[in-house]
Amino acid sequence: MALVVVPVRYPLTKHSRRTLEKAIQLADERDATLTVLHVNLYQSGKNVTRIDLKTAVERAFGSIENARYVVRSGFLVEESILDEVAAEDADAVVIGGKQASRLRRLFQRFTDNPDIDRYLRTHLECEVITVESARA
C-alpha cells in the first residue's frame, strides 16, 4: 500500500489544516496510508503526544481511515521529516507553503541551500508536494 506523510504543527494552524486536507485527499485518491507527523523540537521544551495529535486532527477532520499518528523529537524539523519518510519508505510527502517558508529560514542558518522543498526533493526518493496558502 502507498504511503503519504504530512508533517504538521501542533496545535493545528490554518495552514496545517490546509496541508492536511490536501494530504487526506491525496491518500484517498491513491488508496494510501496517511502518516500525520509532528516534530517536538528539543529546544522548544514542548512535548506533544501522539494522542494530542490524533485528537486535534480528528476534531478538525473526523476519523481518517488508514491514518497513523507519529510524534518524533529532534533538533531540526527537516532532519526528523527525512528520517520518518526514509524509515517508512514513503511514496509522497506533503508540506505546506508556510511551513516550507519557515523551514527555509531555519535551514538557511545551517546551509547555503535554503530551499527546503528542493532539499527534500534531492534527499528523498519520493514525490514532494507543496501546498500553497489560500489567498485571503
C-alpha positions in Angstrom: 0.0 0.0 0.0 1.2 3.5 -0.8 2.2 5.9 2.0 1.7 9.7 2.2 3.5 11.6 5.0 2.3 15.0 6.1 4.3 17.0 8.8 2.1 19.4 10.8 2.3 21.9 13.6 0.6 21.4 16.9 -1.8 22.9 17.7 -3.0 22.8 14.2 -2.7 26.1 12.4 -5.0 27.0 9.5 -2.0 26.3 7.2 -1.5 22.9 8.8 -5.2 22.2 8.3 -5.0 23.1 4.6 -1.9 20.9 4.2 -3.6 18.1 6.0 -6.7 18.5 3.8 -4.6 18.1 0.7 -2.8 15.1 2.2 -6.0 13.4 3.1 -7.4 13.9 -0.4 -4.2 12.6 -1.9 -4.2 9.5 0.3 -7.8 8.8 -0.6 -7.1 9.2 -4.3 -4.2 6.8 -4.1 -5.7 4.4 -1.7 -2.7 5.1 0.5 -2.0 5.1 4.2 -1.6 8.5 5.7 1.1 9.3 8.3 0.4 12.6 10.2 3.8 13.6 11.6 4.6 16.2 14.3 8.1 17.0 15.4 8.7 18.0 19.1 11.8 20.2 18.9 14.1 19.6 21.9 14.8 23.3 22.2 11.1 24.3 22.4 10.5 22.4 25.6 7.0 21.3 24.5 6.1 17.6 24.5 3.1 16.9 22.2 1.9 13.3 22.4 0.5 11.0 19.7 -2.9 11.2 21.4 -2.8 15.0 21.4 -2.0 15.0 17.7 -4.7 12.4 16.9 -7.3 14.2 18.9 -6.6 17.5 17.2 -6.7 16.0 13.7 -9.9 14.0 14.4 -11.5 17.1 15.9 -10.8 19.0 12.7 -11.4 16.2 10.1 -13.2 13.4 11.8 -11.9 9.9 11.9 -9.5 9.2 9.0 -9.3 5.7 7.5 -5.8 4.3 7.2 -4.2 7.1 9.2 -1.4 6.8 11.7 -0.1 9.5 14.0 3.6 9.8 14.7 5.4 12.2 17.0 9.2 12.4 16.7 11.7 14.5 18.7 14.7 16.3 17.2 16.7 19.5 16.9 15.9 20.1 13.3 12.4 19.6 11.7 13.8 18.8 8.3 16.0 16.0 9.6 13.1 14.5 11.5 11.0 14.6 8.4 13.7 13.0 6.4 14.2 10.3 9.0 10.5 9.5 9.1 10.0 9.5 5.3 13.1 7.3 4.7 12.3 4.9 7.5 8.7 4.4 6.3 9.7 4.4 2.6 7.0 6.9 1.8 5.7 7.5 -1.7 4.8 11.2 -1.1 5.3 13.9 1.4 3.0 16.9 1.6 4.3 20.1 3.1 2.7 23.5 3.5 4.0 26.5 1.7 4.0 28.4 5.0 5.9 25.5 6.6 8.3 25.5 3.7 9.0 29.2 4.2 9.6 28.8 7.9 11.8 25.8 7.3 13.8 27.7 4.6 14.6 30.5 7.1 15.7 27.9 9.7 17.5 25.8 7.1 19.3 28.9 5.7 21.1 29.2 9.1 22.8 25.8 8.6 23.4 25.6 4.8 23.8 27.7 1.7 20.7 26.0 0.2 17.7 27.5 2.0 15.1 25.8 -0.3 13.6 23.1 1.9 11.3 21.9 -0.9 14.4 21.4 -3.2 16.4 19.9 -0.3 13.6 17.3 0.4 13.3 16.5 -3.3 17.1 15.9 -3.6 17.3 13.8 -0.4 14.2 11.7 -0.7 13.1 9.1 -3.2 9.5 10.2 -3.1 7.2 12.8 -4.5 7.2 16.1 -2.6 4.0 18.2 -2.8 4.0 21.8 -1.5 0.6 23.2 -0.6 0.4 27.0 -1.0 -1.6 29.1 1.4 -5.0 30.2 0.3 -5.2 33.8 -0.7 -7.2 36.0 1.6 
